Amino acid sequence: MTLEKQNLETTLRPQIVNSGHLHDPSPNGYSTAVVTPGAGRLAFVSGQGGQDQIGALSPDFGAQVEQAYTNLKAVIHALGAQCDQVVKLTV
């Protein structure tokens, strides 16, 4: 494989993002977000649960919902984006 082809393949790979502020999801086989390559970058964020940074879940449902939105905000910021740049949110 030529160096040019290797560089192109590296450039075209999606970037996997796991925020250091969240519980690490990689042992469960997923990441917190994936960013598409190229000029028209899109970020796809996985569903965020109510776990805190160490993976603990509050017994209170309201606290879990608040934590899920806090986690979502952390992922968005880890992507270098702001919440007002979100195009679609499914709850």
DSSP file with accessible surface (Angstrom, degrees, kcal/mol):
  #  RESIDUE AA STRUCTURE BP1 BP2  ACC     N-H-->O    O-->H-N    N-H-->O    O-->H-N    TCO  KAPPA ALPHA  PHI   PSI    X-CA   Y-CA   Z-CA
    1    1 A M              0   0  139      0, 0.0     2,-0.0     0, 0.0     0, 0.0   0.000 360.0 360.0 360.0 134.6    0.0    0.0    0.0
    2    2 A T     >  -     0   0   90      1,-0.1     4,-2.3     4,-0.0     5,-0.2  -0.342 360.0-117.4 -76.0 159.1    1.4    3.4   -0.9
    3    3 A L  H  > S+     0   0  117      1,-0.2     4,-2.7     2,-0.2     5,-0.2   0.898 116.3  55.6 -62.2 -37.9    1.9    6.2    1.6
    4    4 A E  H  > S+     0   0  162      1,-0.2     4,-2.2     2,-0.2    -1,-0.2   0.922 108.8  46.6 -61.9 -42.7   -0.7    8.3   -0.2
    5    5 A K  H  > S+     0   0  111      2,-0.2     4,-2.6     1,-0.2    -1,-0.2   0.905 111.5  51.5 -68.0 -39.4   -3.3    5.5    0.0
    6    6 A Q  H  X S+     0   0   92     -4,-2.3     4,-2.2     2,-0.2    -2,-0.2   0.928 110.8  48.3 -61.6 -43.9   -2.5    5.0    3.7
    7    7 A N  H  X S+     0   0   91     -4,-2.7     4,-2.4     2,-0.2    -2,-0.2   0.902 111.4  50.5 -63.8 -39.0   -2.9    8.8    4.4
    8    8 A L  H  X S+     0   0  101     -4,-2.2     4,-1.9     2,-0.2    -2,-0.2   0.932 110.4  48.8 -65.0 -44.0   -6.2    8.8    2.5
    9    9 A E  H  X S+     0   0   72     -4,-2.6     4,-0.5     1,-0.2    -1,-0.2   0.897 112.3  48.8 -64.1 -38.5   -7.6    5.9    4.4
   10   10 A T  H >< S+     0   0   84     -4,-2.2     3,-0.9     1,-0.2    -1,-0.2   0.914 111.1  50.5 -66.1 -40.5   -6.6    7.5    7.7
   11   11 A T  H 3< S+     0   0   92     -4,-2.4    27,-0.3     1,-0.2    -2,-0.2   0.832 110.7  49.6 -65.8 -31.7   -8.2   10.8    6.6
   12   12 A L  H 3< S+     0   0  106     -4,-1.9    -1,-0.2    -5,-0.2    -2,-0.2   0.488  86.7 106.9 -90.3  -2.7  -11.5    9.0    5.7
   13   13 A R  S << S-     0   0  153     -3,-0.9     2,-0.0    -4,-0.5    -3,-0.0  -0.552  76.2-113.3 -77.5 138.9  -11.8    7.1    8.9
   14   14 A P        -     0   0   78      0, 0.0     2,-0.6     0, 0.0    22,-0.2  -0.385  30.5-122.5 -64.5 147.7  -14.5    8.2   11.4
   15   15 A Q  E     -A   35   0A 107     20,-2.6    20,-2.6    -2,-0.0     2,-0.4  -0.842  18.6-144.9 -96.3 123.6  -13.1    9.6   14.6
   16   16 A I  E     -A   34   0A 113     -2,-0.6     2,-0.5    18,-0.2    18,-0.2  -0.748  16.8-164.0 -88.9 132.3  -14.3    7.8   17.8
   17   17 A V  E     +A   33   0A  18     16,-3.0    16,-1.7    -2,-0.4    15,-0.6  -0.975  16.3 175.6-124.1 127.0  -14.7   10.1   20.8
   18   18 A N        -     0   0   65     -2,-0.5     2,-0.2    14,-0.2     6,-0.1  -0.977  29.4-133.3-126.5 115.2  -15.0    9.1   24.4
   19   19 A S    >   -     0   0   10     -2,-0.4     3,-1.5     1,-0.1    56,-0.1  -0.482   4.3-141.4 -69.0 134.8  -15.2   12.0   26.8
   20   20 A G  T 3  S+     0   0   65      1,-0.3    -1,-0.1    -2,-0.2     4,-0.1   0.597  98.9  67.6 -70.2 -10.0  -12.9   11.7   29.8
   21   21 A H  T 3  S+     0   0  136     53,-0.1     2,-0.3     2,-0.1    -1,-0.3   0.424  97.1  63.8 -89.0  -0.3  -15.7   13.3   31.9
   22   22 A L  S <  S-     0   0   15     -3,-1.5    31,-0.2    52,-0.1    30,-0.1  -0.826  98.4 -83.3-122.2 163.0  -17.9   10.2   31.5
   23   23 A H        -     0   0   82     29,-0.3    31,-0.1    -2,-0.3    -4,-0.1  -0.391  57.1-105.7 -59.1 134.4  -17.9    6.6   32.4
   24   24 A D        -     0   0   80     29,-0.3     4,-0.1     1,-0.2    -1,-0.1  -0.533  35.4-174.2 -71.0 115.0  -15.9    4.7   29.8
   25   25 A P    > > +     0   0    4      0, 0.0     3,-2.0     0, 0.0     5,-1.1   0.576  59.6  96.3 -86.6  -7.3  -18.4    2.8   27.5
   26   26 A S  G > 5S+     0   0   59      1,-0.3     3,-2.0     2,-0.2     5,-0.1   0.823  75.2  61.0 -59.5 -32.3  -15.8    1.0   25.5
   27   27 A P  G 3 5S+     0   0  107      0, 0.0    -1,-0.3     0, 0.0    -3,-0.0   0.788 103.9  53.6 -62.6 -20.7  -15.9   -2.3   27.6
   28   28 A N  G < 5S-     0   0  114     -3,-2.0    -2,-0.2     2,-0.2     3,-0.1   0.355 124.9-105.1 -93.0   4.3  -19.6   -2.4   26.5
   29   29 A G  T < 5S+     0   0   71     -3,-2.0     2,-0.3     1,-0.3    -3,-0.2   0.684  86.1  83.6  86.9  18.7  -18.6   -2.2   22.8
   30   30 A Y      < -     0   0  108     -5,-1.1     2,-0.3    16,-0.0    -1,-0.3  -0.925  60.7-134.7-143.6 171.6  -19.6    1.4   22.0
   31   31 A S        -     0   0   19     -2,-0.3    15,-0.2    -3,-0.1   -13,-0.2  -0.803  27.0-116.8-119.9 167.5  -18.3    5.0   22.2
   32   32 A T  S    S-     0   0    4    -15,-0.6    14,-2.3    -2,-0.3     2,-0.3   0.811  92.7  -3.2 -76.1 -25.7  -19.9    8.2   23.3
   33   33 A A  E     -AB  17  45A   1    -16,-1.7   -16,-3.0    12,-0.3     2,-0.4  -0.993  53.1-153.2-160.7 158.4  -19.6    9.7   19.9
   34   34 A V  E     -AB  16  44A  47     10,-2.0    10,-2.9    -2,-0.3     2,-0.5  -0.998  14.2-154.1-135.0 134.9  -18.4    9.3   16.3
   35   35 A V  E     -AB  15  43A   3    -20,-2.6   -20,-2.6    -2,-0.4     8,-0.2  -0.932  16.9-128.9-112.8 131.0  -17.4   12.1   14.0
   36   36 A T        -     0   0   40      6,-3.0     6,-0.1    -2,-0.5   -23,-0.1  -0.460  29.7-115.3 -73.9 149.2  -17.5   11.7   10.2
   37   37 A P        +     0   0   47      0, 0.0     3,-0.2     0, 0.0   -25,-0.1  -0.287  67.7  43.4 -79.6 167.9  -14.4   12.8    8.3
   38   38 A G  S >  S-     0   0   52    -27,-0.3     3,-0.5     1,-0.2   -26,-0.0  -0.234 101.3 -52.7  95.5-178.6  -14.1   15.6    5.9
   39   39 A A  T 3  S+     0   0  115      1,-0.3     2,-0.9    -2,-0.1    -1,-0.2   0.819 127.0  59.1 -68.6 -32.9  -15.2   19.2    5.6
   40   40 A G  T 3  S-     0   0   63     -3,-0.2    -1,-0.3     2,-0.0    -4,-0.1  -0.318  82.7-175.7 -93.8  53.3  -18.9   18.4    6.3
   41   41 A R    <   -     0   0  136     -2,-0.9     2,-0.4    -3,-0.5    -3,-0.1  -0.184   7.5-173.9 -56.3 135.7  -18.2   16.9    9.7
   42   42 A L        -     0   0  103     -6,-0.1    -6,-3.0    -5,-0.1     2,-0.5  -0.986  11.6-148.2-126.8 142.5  -21.2   15.4   11.5
   43   43 A A  E     -B   35   0A  49     -2,-0.4     2,-0.5    -8,-0.2    -8,-0.2  -0.934   4.6-161.9-113.5 133.7  -21.1   14.0   15.0
   44   44 A F  E     -B   34   0A 127    -10,-2.9   -10,-2.0    -2,-0.5     2,-0.4  -0.972  10.8-159.6-114.0 118.9  -23.3   11.1   16.1
   45   45 A V  E     -B   33   0A  52     -2,-0.5   -12,-0.3   -12,-0.2   -13,-0.1  -0.838  14.3-128.1-103.0 133.2  -23.7   10.8   19.9
   46   46 A S        -     0   0   34    -14,-2.3     2,-0.0    -2,-0.4   -14,-0.0  -0.265  44.8 -74.4 -72.2 164.6  -24.8    7.6   21.5
   47   47 A G        -     0   0   70      1,-0.1     2,-0.5    44,-0.0    -1,-0.2  -0.356  50.0-140.0 -59.8 133.4  -27.7    7.5   23.9
   48   48 A Q        -     0   0   44     -3,-0.1     2,-0.1    -2,-0.0    20,-0.1  -0.881  16.8-162.5-103.4 128.4  -26.6    8.9   27.2
   49   49 A G        -     0   0   29     -2,-0.5    22,-0.2    18,-0.1    23,-0.1  -0.294  35.5 -95.9 -95.9-173.8  -27.8    7.2   30.4
   50   50 A G  S    S+     0   0   10     -2,-0.1     8,-0.5    17,-0.1     2,-0.2   0.199  76.2 127.3 -91.8  16.1  -28.0    8.5   34.0
   51   51 A Q  B     -C   57   0B  72      6,-0.1     6,-0.2     1,-0.1   -28,-0.2  -0.496  52.5-135.0 -74.7 144.2  -24.6    7.0   35.1
   52   52 A D    >   -     0   0   54      4,-2.4     3,-2.0    -2,-0.2   -29,-0.3  -0.146  43.0 -75.2 -84.2-171.8  -22.1    9.3   36.7
   53   53 A Q  T 3  S+     0   0  117      1,-0.3   -29,-0.3   -31,-0.2   -31,-0.1   0.791 134.5  44.9 -60.3 -27.4  -18.4    9.4   35.9
   54   54 A I  T 3  S-     0   0  137    -31,-0.1    -1,-0.3     2,-0.1   -32,-0.1   0.407 122.3-103.0 -97.7   3.0  -17.7    6.1   37.9
   55   55 A G  S <  S+     0   0   26     -3,-2.0     2,-0.2     1,-0.3    -2,-0.1   0.516  71.9 145.4  93.1   5.4  -20.7    4.4   36.4
   56   56 A A        -     0   0   44     -5,-0.1    -4,-2.4     1,-0.0     2,-0.5  -0.504  37.4-147.3 -79.9 147.1  -23.0    4.7   39.4
   57   57 A L  B     -C   51   0B  90     -6,-0.2    -6,-0.1    -2,-0.2     7,-0.1  -0.959  13.7-127.8-117.0 126.6  -26.7    5.1   38.9
   58   58 A S        -     0   0   44     -8,-0.5     6,-0.1    -2,-0.5    -8,-0.1  -0.422  12.4-133.9 -67.7 145.9  -28.9    7.2   41.3
   59   59 A P  S    S+     0   0  136      0, 0.0     2,-0.6     0, 0.0    -1,-0.1   0.699  87.7  87.5 -72.8 -13.8  -32.0    5.4   42.7
   60   60 A D     >  -     0   0   95      1,-0.2     4,-1.8     2,-0.0    -2,-0.2  -0.749  69.3-153.6 -91.0 120.9  -33.9    8.6   41.9
   61   61 A F  H  > S+     0   0  149     -2,-0.6     4,-2.3     1,-0.2     5,-0.2   0.896  94.7  54.6 -61.8 -41.2  -35.2    8.7   38.3
   62   62 A G  H  > S+     0   0   35      1,-0.2     4,-2.3     2,-0.2    -1,-0.2   0.908 108.0  49.7 -59.6 -40.7  -35.2   12.6   38.2
   63   63 A A  H  > S+     0   0   35      1,-0.2     4,-2.4     2,-0.2    -1,-0.2   0.874 108.5  53.6 -65.9 -35.8  -31.5   12.6   39.2
   64   64 A Q  H  X S+     0   0   47     -4,-1.8     4,-2.5     2,-0.2    -2,-0.2   0.914 108.4  49.3 -64.5 -41.0  -30.8   10.1   36.4
   65   65 A V  H  X S+     0   0   55     -4,-2.3     4,-2.1     2,-0.2     5,-0.2   0.941 111.7  48.2 -64.2 -46.0  -32.5   12.3   33.9
   66   66 A E  H  X S+     0   0  142     -4,-2.3     4,-2.1     1,-0.2    -1,-0.2   0.911 112.3  49.7 -59.6 -41.7  -30.5   15.3   35.0
   67   67 A Q  H  X S+     0   0   58     -4,-2.4     4,-2.9     2,-0.2    -1,-0.2   0.895 106.8  55.4 -65.7 -38.4  -27.3   13.3   34.9
   68   68 A A  H  X S+     0   0   19     -4,-2.5     4,-2.3     2,-0.2    -1,-0.2   0.926 110.1  45.3 -61.0 -42.5  -28.1   12.0   31.4
   69   69 A Y  H  X S+     0   0  111     -4,-2.1     4,-2.4     2,-0.2    -1,-0.2   0.882 111.8  52.2 -70.2 -34.2  -28.4   15.6   30.1
   70   70 A T  H  X S+     0   0   83     -4,-2.1     4,-2.1    -5,-0.2    -2,-0.2   0.922 110.6  48.9 -63.6 -42.0  -25.2   16.6   32.0
   71   71 A N  H  X S+     0   0    8     -4,-2.9     4,-2.2     2,-0.2    -2,-0.2   0.911 109.5  51.7 -63.4 -42.6  -23.5   13.6   30.2
   72   72 A L  H  X S+     0   0   32     -4,-2.3     4,-2.5     1,-0.2    -2,-0.2   0.933 109.2  50.1 -60.3 -44.7  -24.9   14.7   26.8
   73   73 A K  H  X S+     0   0  112     -4,-2.4     4,-2.5     1,-0.2    -1,-0.2   0.906 108.6  53.0 -61.5 -40.0  -23.6   18.2   27.4
   74   74 A A  H  X S+     0   0   22     -4,-2.1     4,-2.2     1,-0.2    -1,-0.2   0.904 109.7  48.3 -63.0 -40.2  -20.1   16.8   28.3
   75   75 A V  H  X S+     0   0    0     -4,-2.2     4,-1.5     2,-0.2    -2,-0.2   0.938 110.7  50.7 -65.7 -45.3  -20.0   14.8   25.0
   76   76 A I  H  <>S+     0   0   11     -4,-2.5     5,-2.1     1,-0.2     3,-0.4   0.933 112.7  46.2 -59.3 -43.8  -21.0   17.8   23.0
   77   77 A H  H ><5S+     0   0   81     -4,-2.5     3,-1.7     1,-0.2    -1,-0.2   0.873 106.9  58.0 -68.0 -34.7  -18.3   19.9   24.6
   78   78 A A  H 3<5S+     0   0   49     -4,-2.2    -1,-0.2     1,-0.3    -2,-0.2   0.789 102.8  55.8 -64.5 -25.6  -15.7   17.1   24.1
   79   79 A L  T 3<5S-     0   0   24     -4,-1.5    -1,-0.3    -3,-0.4    -2,-0.2   0.483 121.4-110.8 -81.4  -4.2  -16.5   17.3   20.4
   80   80 A G  T < 5S+     0   0   69     -3,-1.7     2,-0.2     1,-0.3    -3,-0.2   0.731  81.6 116.7  79.6  22.6  -15.6   21.0   20.5
   81   81 A A      < -     0   0   23     -5,-2.1     2,-0.3    -6,-0.2    -1,-0.3  -0.641  58.9-126.9-116.7 174.5  -19.3   22.0   19.9
   82   82 A Q    >   -     0   0  105     -2,-0.2     3,-2.2    -3,-0.1     4,-0.2  -0.855  28.3-111.2-120.1 158.3  -21.9   23.9   21.8
   83   83 A C  G >  S+     0   0   62     -2,-0.3     3,-1.6     1,-0.3    -1,-0.1   0.813 114.8  63.9 -60.8 -29.5  -25.5   22.7   22.7
   84   84 A D  G 3  S+     0   0  143      1,-0.3    -1,-0.3     3,-0.0    -3,-0.0   0.537  93.8  63.9 -75.1  -0.6  -27.0   25.3   20.3
   85   85 A Q  G <  S+     0   0  119     -3,-2.2     2,-0.3     2,-0.0    -1,-0.3   0.404  72.8 116.9 -98.2   1.0  -25.3   23.5   17.4
   86   86 A V    <   -     0   0   68     -3,-1.6     3,-0.1    -4,-0.2    -3,-0.0  -0.552  42.6-173.4 -71.7 129.0  -27.3   20.3   18.0
   87   87 A V        +     0   0  148      1,-0.3     2,-0.4    -2,-0.3    -1,-0.2   0.825  67.5  15.2 -93.0 -37.1  -29.5   19.6   14.9
   88   88 A K        -     0   0  162      2,-0.0     2,-0.4     0, 0.0    -1,-0.3  -0.999  58.3-176.2-144.3 138.1  -31.6   16.7   16.2
   89   89 A L        -     0   0   95     -2,-0.4     2,-0.5    -3,-0.1    -3,-0.0  -0.997   7.4-163.3-136.1 126.4  -32.2   15.2   19.6
   90   90 A T              0   0  107     -2,-0.4    -2,-0.0     0, 0.0     0, 0.0  -0.959 360.0 360.0-112.0 125.4  -34.3   12.1   20.2
   91   91 A V              0   0  146     -2,-0.5    -2,-0.0   -44,-0.1   -44,-0.0  -0.938 360.0 360.0-114.9 360.0  -35.5   11.5   23.8
